[in-house]
Amino acid sequence: MFSILPSARLRPSPFFDAVQAEGLSTGSIYNRMILPGSFGAPEAEYWRLINRVSMWDVGVERQVQISGPDAARLAQILSPRDLSKCKIGQGKYIPMCNHAGVLINDPILLKLAEDKFWFSIADSDVWLWARSIAGERGLDVDISEPDVSPLAVQGPLAEDVIASIFGDWVRSVKYFWFRETEIEGIPVAVQRSGWSKQGGFEIYLRDGTKGDQLWNIIKEAGAPYGIGPGSPSTPERTESGLVSVGGDTDEQTNPFEVRLGQYVDLDVPDDTIGIHALRRIAKEGPKRHQLGLKLEGDVPAPLGFSREKIFHNGRLIGDMTNCVWSYRMSQNIGYALIDRTVAAGETVEIMRASGSVSAELVELPFL
Amino acid sequence: MFSILPSARLRPSPFFDAVQAEGLSTGSIYNRMILPGSFGAPEAEYWRLINRVSMWDVGVERQVQISGPDAARLAQILSPRDLSKCKIGQGKYIPMCNHAGVLINDPILLKLAEDKFWFSIADSDVWLWARSIAGERGLDVDISEPDVSPLAVQGPLAEDVIASIFGDWVRSVKYFWFRETEIEGIPVAVQRSGWSKQGGFEIYLRDGTKGDQLWNIIKEAGAPYGIGPGSPSTPERTESGLVSVGGDTDEQTNPFEVRLGQYVDLDVPDDTIGIHALRRIAKEGPKRHQLGLKLEGDVPAPLGFSREKIFHNGRLIGDMTNCVWSYRMSQNIGYALIDRTVAAGETVEIMRASGSVSAELVELPFL
């Protein structure tokens, strides 16, 4: 595959020098930033996440900061999840929808103060969206991008590593809660979160000049635990049933179709964007659902850049939105976004570049 | 530099198979699509654009289609350029701004019918933006992405190539005007446009299954003229003074700062987004301006992923937003976005990774 051309249109994170020194070999672009991929040994990187601890430059999870007198109101307007009980120091996973109830992002919201929030975003321009709504509704808010860059530490030993750096208080931090603190003079926020199901933390660096320093603090503290560089893992996140908005979703996908209905509160205020559409969809039932796919064959055959069509008894029922070799299951697995009338247990045919491949539909997560 | 990882989150254009067959070696991601870069011989690709004719997969210029009863009204709301005299078949270059007058995109608008427009966009989520405004204002429009993918043919011989395919009528097409037609049964729109100053056309493919076929039609027709694969050229666009929104601009940049004031009509309707801010900026004068930089030294030293700081008499005055070796000028050239009090003719210092480098400020374009 082709290599990436540098440009000021794209931005490296404060950890990029450290990541390059680790031997970055593949990557992607996400929110117009560099998302590291592999460091040359994808399978070893996978097992490190599953069995030990891995550290990831996830600076691509850019922060949209909303502050000012109307900040709490705008945060709720943008979120079809009830924020009324959200406390300072708490985070929440938010499906963000447009007026039609279509998913446009799924940030983690962090409440830093009664009038200050961060949205730690997936890959779309939430700045444009939030500024548009604020401008149209005449809200008194400031929307900016603070100097904040997350670094994820993930895996069963992640808590031990983070506790060895910050202290044992981190062991009692609840999921998505965070604390603002510092380490060796570097201001950070420490949150229990991360895009894997192996457990861990995200350290939000609050001084972009200290990326190398923070990277090395974690690398050194993690050495006794076998830490090494990695990145959000497609095999692990697929096995674990995590959703990638923009990858697993299309221009019509609502939260109910991709197992995110539990994060939608239908009784949020009527001025919440998309809530009228979401109430209607909840009542009528979504037309599609997301299931797992176990593909026949014993040779790794990951998805390329394009979704692949799924057929059931000769009828087109939807798309395979990702596909990857599962090291733990020793088979190719993927996600189906398909007609809700076709259920788990059925066998389907996927039109791949190599020809038609059979697959079994299963409930998610796989593991 | 690292190589790109395939993912369904990113999308290839219909020309991607053909582009890969041509030997794509570098590229980028733009609007979550693959933007081809070089085919292994950057200098030869540059001279082909300057002296002959080059063909580019610019499917990344994704189309935001706005149709319906309020389409014309929404198009004007989104555009601080007067569209009242825009005719069907005409295109216009549009600086698109947010409520604060900050540039968020600079599409080419194509008027296909009184109630149907395409915005052929630069790298930001104009879908989110347009849908947000339509939703907030309750406009009766449909906003979608049509099956349309531009392919650019650029260079002094481009008109001859396009005329040999479509007929001599193309020679009388005015800049940014277009005609809907077909070639060998493939529906296309042919527009005089393209992101270079070497002249040429963009062919908007309207059937994504025919990418290979259209690529090969142009490749074969262009063979006698010396056509070959290329991509939007950083050296050429810099020499020619073209702006890359997102690369040459930041979160505060308004059109007046980057020589786009001529495309802002201050008497557009009051409900046009950003017009109040733009009128104020026009009255007060912008705080920064964009000038060219001629750097000392005779070794190519392109910009990497980060802007570089510019100093004048020891004072920080702004950023170098791009820098590239000019094959025609035999020196490194770039753009400065700096304090308006420092003018062309002055000498500045740029803080580069290699150390401080002197440069002369000049008016744009270079050539």
Chai-1 contact restraints between the chains, C-beta under 6 A:
chainA,res_idxA,chainB,res_idxB,connection_type,confidence,min_distance_angstrom,max_distance_angstrom,comment,restraint_id
A,M1,B,S3,contact,1.0,0.0,6.0,A-B,restraint_1
A,M1,B,I4,contact,1.0,0.0,6.0,A-B,restraint_2
A,F2,B,L24,contact,1.0,0.0,6.0,A-B,restraint_3
A,F2,B,S25,contact,1.0,0.0,6.0,A-B,restraint_4
A,F2,B,T26,contact,1.0,0.0,6.0,A-B,restraint_5
A,F2,B,G27,contact,1.0,0.0,6.0,A-B,restraint_6
A,S3,B,M1,contact,1.0,0.0,6.0,A-B,restraint_7
A,S3,B,S3,contact,1.0,0.0,6.0,A-B,restraint_8
A,S3,B,T26,contact,1.0,0.0,6.0,A-B,restraint_9
A,I4,B,M1,contact,1.0,0.0,6.0,A-B,restraint_10
A,I4,B,I4,contact,1.0,0.0,6.0,A-B,restraint_11
A,L5,B,T26,contact,1.0,0.0,6.0,A-B,restraint_12
A,L5,B,S28,contact,1.0,0.0,6.0,A-B,restraint_13
A,L5,B,G37,contact,1.0,0.0,6.0,A-B,restraint_14
A,P6,B,G304,contact,1.0,0.0,6.0,A-B,restraint_15
A,P6,B,F305,contact,1.0,0.0,6.0,A-B,restraint_16
A,S7,B,G247,contact,1.0,0.0,6.0,A-B,restraint_17
A,A8,B,G247,contact,1.0,0.0,6.0,A-B,restraint_18
A,A8,B,L303,contact,1.0,0.0,6.0,A-B,restraint_19
A,A8,B,R307,contact,1.0,0.0,6.0,A-B,restraint_20
A,A8,B,T321,contact,1.0,0.0,6.0,A-B,restraint_21
A,A8,B,N322,contact,1.0,0.0,6.0,A-B,restraint_22
A,R9,B,G246,contact,1.0,0.0,6.0,A-B,restraint_23
A,R9,B,G247,contact,1.0,0.0,6.0,A-B,restraint_24
A,L10,B,F305,contact,1.0,0.0,6.0,A-B,restraint_25
A,P12,B,F305,contact,1.0,0.0,6.0,A-B,restraint_26
A,L24,B,F2,contact,1.0,0.0,6.0,A-B,restraint_27
A,S25,B,F2,contact,1.0,0.0,6.0,A-B,restraint_28
A,T26,B,F2,contact,1.0,0.0,6.0,A-B,restraint_29
A,T26,B,S3,contact,1.0,0.0,6.0,A-B,restraint_30
A,T26,B,L5,contact,1.0,0.0,6.0,A-B,restraint_31
A,G27,B,F2,contact,1.0,0.0,6.0,A-B,restraint_32
A,S28,B,L5,contact,1.0,0.0,6.0,A-B,restraint_33
A,I29,B,I29,contact,1.0,0.0,6.0,A-B,restraint_34
A,G37,B,L5,contact,1.0,0.0,6.0,A-B,restraint_35
A,N98,B,R131,contact,1.0,0.0,6.0,A-B,restraint_36
A,H99,B,G135,contact,1.0,0.0,6.0,A-B,restraint_37
A,S124,B,D125,contact,1.0,0.0,6.0,A-B,restraint_38
A,D125,B,S124,contact,1.0,0.0,6.0,A-B,restraint_39
A,D125,B,D125,contact,1.0,0.0,6.0,A-B,restraint_40
A,D125,B,L128,contact,1.0,0.0,6.0,A-B,restraint_41
A,L128,B,D125,contact,1.0,0.0,6.0,A-B,restraint_42
A,L128,B,L128,contact,1.0,0.0,6.0,A-B,restraint_43
A,L128,B,W129,contact,1.0,0.0,6.0,A-B,restraint_44
A,W129,B,L128,contact,1.0,0.0,6.0,A-B,restraint_45
A,W129,B,S132,contact,1.0,0.0,6.0,A-B,restraint_46
A,R131,B,N98,contact,1.0,0.0,6.0,A-B,restraint_47
A,S132,B,W129,contact,1.0,0.0,6.0,A-B,restraint_48
A,S132,B,S132,contact,1.0,0.0,6.0,A-B,restraint_49
A,G135,B,H99,contact,1.0,0.0,6.0,A-B,restraint_50
A,E136,B,E136,contact,1.0,0.0,6.0,A-B,restraint_51
A,G246,B,R9,contact,1.0,0.0,6.0,A-B,restraint_52
A,G247,B,S7,contact,1.0,0.0,6.0,A-B,restraint_53
A,G247,B,A8,contact,1.0,0.0,6.0,A-B,restraint_54
A,G247,B,R9,contact,1.0,0.0,6.0,A-B,restraint_55
A,L303,B,A8,contact,1.0,0.0,6.0,A-B,restraint_56
A,G304,B,P6,contact,1.0,0.0,6.0,A-B,restraint_57
A,F305,B,P6,contact,1.0,0.0,6.0,A-B,restraint_58
A,F305,B,L10,contact,1.0,0.0,6.0,A-B,restraint_59
A,F305,B,P12,contact,1.0,0.0,6.0,A-B,restraint_60
A,R307,B,A8,contact,1.0,0.0,6.0,A-B,restraint_61
A,T321,B,A8,contact,1.0,0.0,6.0,A-B,restraint_62
A,N322,B,A8,contact,1.0,0.0,6.0,A-B,restraint_63
